[in-house]
């Protein structure tokens, strides 16, 4: 039916006491009918021959959250035939699950989508869910969409400071700098380091044309390496700073750093000999850095 709204919720209590049963309902915008059915653990559509009071109560609770007031019992009808869905809406379905179960459910949802080939609109505050499940992702702030694109496109090219600091775990380092000129060369000076602008893609063009000298340098934690283990390609920006905390993660080590009055995170080789309280020499891969306008937050390069 045109103009239908769909929701897909995992009921932790379930219609079966031993299993979580995904529940779907269909509600036309005119609200003149409601089709209710369940999906079994074999992902088969099962019509509900009679809506019992338990189902009515729980479904009405969902509808009330969506449209403001529950429907009367007259709106409940049996699902005689399978209705082909145009889209599913997921509203943070995994938020109350533990880490292991959340991982398993992400795999199930991805598998379900691949089989059904039906559009899913998935709302979540968990960026890992967004990055791993989405074909296209929309980042929102205060009800406004800031950027739409493939997950890796947004990760690699965040359009403003909010998206840059929101997407990624750990998030992108955002370092306030000012542009200074020394002869023919331009530099970004944070007070703790001075990096050549020419090492940043389109850096010279953007900084030369930028009217304000205050610029925010964005660089991912994984693009900062311990100089002892850094590859040659990363030798674009070298600086020394003090380590405030060392967090071994197994495959790599997170270093929490203090750079003047700013906090940074670096994801370095697990073989690092870095220790909290020590000073370390690090290398930034400036070929992957971004520049943002401090006032507007907009991407410059």
N, C-alpha and C positions, 0 to 999 in steps of 0.2 A: 504494500500500500504506500503511495507517495507520501512523503513528509513524516515518515515514522522515525521515532527515536529508539535506539536500542541500548541496553546496558548489559554488562556481563560482570557478575560479582561472584566471588568465591565465598560461600557461606561456611564459616569455620565450624558451625554446629552441623550443618548439612541436613539433607532429608534422610540420610542414612547415618545412624549414630557412629558408625565405624569409619566412614569415609567422608572427605570433603566433596560436596557435589556442586559443580558450577551451575548457577541458575541464570537463565536468560528470560527476559520478558520483553514484549513488544507493545508500545503505546503510541498510536497515531496522535498527531498534534491536536486533532479534533477531540480526542479523549472519548470517542464513542465506543471503543472496544479495547480489550486487553487480551493478548494471546500469551499464554504461559506454558512453558515446557522446560524440561531439564535435559542436560547432557550427561549421559552415563559415563562411567570411567573408561568405556570403549569408544567414547566420543560419538555415540549414536544419539540422534534426536528422538526423545521419548515423549509422546503426547501425554498430558495429564488428564485422565478420564474424569476426575472430580477434584476441584481445588478444595483442600481441607482447610480448616481454620488456621492451622499452624502456618501454612503457606500463605494464606491471605494476610495474616498478621505481619509476617516478615516482608512480604512483597510490598504491602502498603507502607511499611517503614521506609523502604527504598524510594518509593514514589513520592512520599512526603518530603524526603530530603531533596528530590529533584524538582518537584512542581509546587511544593508548599502545602498541599493537603492531600490526604489519602482519597482513594476512589471508593465508591460504594460497592457492595457485593455484586450489584447488578452488572458491573463492568467486567467481572471475571467470566471468561468463556473458555470452553475446552479447545484444545488445539487438535482439530481433526486431521489437518494436513500440515506437512512441513512447510514453513514459510522461509523462503530464501532471503537471508539477511543482506542488506546493502552495506552495513557497517556495524562494528561493535564499539562500544564505549567502555574503556577500563578506567576506573577511578582509584588509583593507588591500591590495586588488588593484593600486593605482596607486602604492604607496609607492616603488618603485624606478625610476619613469619620470621623465624630465626634464619641465620645466614645460610646454612646448608640447604634448608627447605626452599629458601628464596632462589638459590642457584638452580635447584631442580625445577622449580616452577617456571623460571625464565626459559629454561630449555623446553618445557612443555608448551608454553605459550608460543614460542618461536616455531615449534613443530606444528602446532595447531594452525597457525597462520599459513605456514607453507602448504599444508594440506587443503585448507579451505580456500586459500587465495582470495580472502575477503578483507576489505579495508578495516584496520583497527586504529581507533584514536585512543591513545594511551596517555593518561595524565599521571605524572609522577614528580616527586621532588628528588628522587634518587637518580643521579646522573649515570650511574652504572647501568641501571635498567634502561635508561634512555639511549645510551651509547650502544648497548648490546642488542636491543630489540628493534630499534628504529631503522627503517629504510630512509625516512626523512624525519627531521627533528625540528621542532619550533621551540625557541627559548623565549620565555615570557617574563615580564616584570611589571607588577602592578596592573595586570590585565592587558598589557600591550605586548604584541609579538615584536621582538627585537631582531631576530635572525631566524631564517628557515634554510635548511640545507641538509645534505647527508651528514651523518655524525662526524666523520673524519674531516669533512670540509669545514665544519664549524670549529672543530678542535684545532685544526691547523691555521684557520684564518678567522678568528673571532672578530666580529665587526666593531665592538666597542669594549671599554674597560669592564663593564658588568659581565658580559659574556666571557671575556678572557679570564676573569677571576672566578666565574661560576663553573665553567666546564673544565674538567680535569681534576684528577686526584693523585697527588697534591695539586692545588690550583697553580695557575701561572703566577710567577713572580712579577710584580708591578713596581718598578723602581723609579722614583721621581728624580729627574735629571734636568740639567740646563745645557743648552748648546753653547759651546765656546769655540772661538776660532783662533788657531795658531798658525799664522802664515796662510798657506793655501788650504790647510787641512782643517776640517770641522771635527769636533769631539763632543761626546756626551759625558758630562761631568756630574757624578752623583755626590761628590765630596769624598767618597771612598775609592773611586776608580775613575779612570778617564778612558773611554773606548772610542776608537775611530769610527765616525759615521759611515765612511766609505765601505766598511765591512758589512754593513746592513743593507740588504736588497732595497733599492730605491731610496736609501737613506740620504744621500747627498741631495738628490732632487727635492725630497720632501722637506728636510730640515732647512735647506737654503731658502725655500719659498715660505716657510712657516714664520708668521709675524711675531709670535711669542717665543721667548727663549726657554720656557718651561715645557718639557716633554716627558712623557712616561714611557720608559723602556719596559717592554713585556718579554719575558723569556721563561720557557718551561723548565721545571726542575730537572728533567732528564737531559736538557741541553746545557747543563752545568756539570762539569766533570772535575774530579781530582786531577790536578796537572800531572801527577806521577803516572796516571793511567790514561791520560787523554790521547786521543788520536790526533794526527797531524791536522786534519781538517777542522778541528775544534780550536785551533790556536788563533782565535780572533780577538778575544778579550780576556786578559789575565788580571786577576786581582787577588788580594790577600784579605782574609777576614777571620774573625774568631768564631769557633764552633760553640753553640750553646747546648746542643743536645745531639746525640748520635742514636739513630733508630735502625737497628738491623732488621731488614725485611726478608732476608733469605737470598733472593735473586739479586738484590741491590741494597744499598744503605741510604737512608734518608738523613741528611745533615741539616739541622736547623741552625741558621746562621744569623749573626747580628751585623748589619751593615750600616754603621752610623745609628740613626734612630729607626731604621727600617729592618723588618724581619724577612729573611729569605729561606727557601728550602732548595736543596740540591739532592738529586738522586744519583749517587755515584757507584762506581764499581764495588762489589762486595769484598774485594781484596784490599780496600783502603785501610790504612793504619790510623785514620783520623780518630781523635779522642776529644771528648767534651772538655772545653776550657783551653784547648790548644788553638794556635793560629794555623790556617791551612791556605795553600795557594791553589786557586781554582781557575778553570778555563771555561768561558762561555762560547758556545757556537753561535756567533752573531749572524750567521747566514739564515738562522731560523728565528731571529728576534723580530719583534713588532714594535712600532712606534705609535703612541696615542697622544691625542691632544689632552692636556691636563684639565682644561676648563670644561670642554664638551664631552670628553671621554671617547670621542670618535677615533676610528682607525686612521692613521696617516700613512703607514707603510707596513 
